Amino acid sequence: MYSIGELSRRTGVKVPTIRYYEQMGLMPEGERTQGNQRRYRRDELERLAFIRHARDLGFEIAMIRELIALSEHPKAPCEGADRIAAAHLDDVRDKISRLKKLESELERIVSHCSGGHTVEECYVIRSLSDHGLCDHEH
């Protein structure tokens, strides 16, 4: 059995976050000792590590909840998990595409300023004031 502090140390998840996951229903509340301290089993440690890794990969709470539900049926087909991961991958690729456009536009804006100008002549300030100076939507 692990204390909540030990669970935190082993997974790198802060204690308030563990409590939050309990409130969200992602983690079961630890069993209480006679001294009213929470104690967790090995499978709860593993679940928290699963949640932490999923969060590090950018999965949203609802997705993690669904993945946990799927993981509780080890003999079921994994197409549900595949679907969730594929949808998340599509979202990540979309964000990357938007970030690349944003990067390109910012590079273009910054390249117009060579320094030594006043704020009044600054292309960065002008372009932020007039979206029409942008090359494309971002």
C-alpha positions, 0 to 999 in steps of 0.5 A: 500500500502506498500513501498519497505522497508516495504515489506522488513521488513515484509518478511525478503527479502532485498530490492536489492533482491526484485528488482532482483525478479522484474527484473527476472519477479517473482515480478511485479514492484511496482506502482510509486507514484508522488514522484517516490516511489514504492508502493506494494499491499497486493497480492504482499506482499503475492507473495514475502512471497511465493517466500521467502518461496520457496527459503528457501526450495531450489526451483530454480528461474525457478521452482518458476516462474512455481509455480507462473504461476500455482498459477494464475489458482486456479481451475486447477489441482495441478499435475503441482505443485506436479510434481515440488515439487516431482522433487525438493524432488528427487534432495534434496534426491540425494544431501543428499545421496552424502553428506552422502558419503562425510561425511563418507569419511571425517570421514574415512580420519580424523580417520587416523590422530591421531595428533602428526604427521608431515605434511609429514606423514599426512593422510589427506594431502596424501589422498587429493593428491591421490584419490586412497586412498579413499574408494569410489567415492564421 
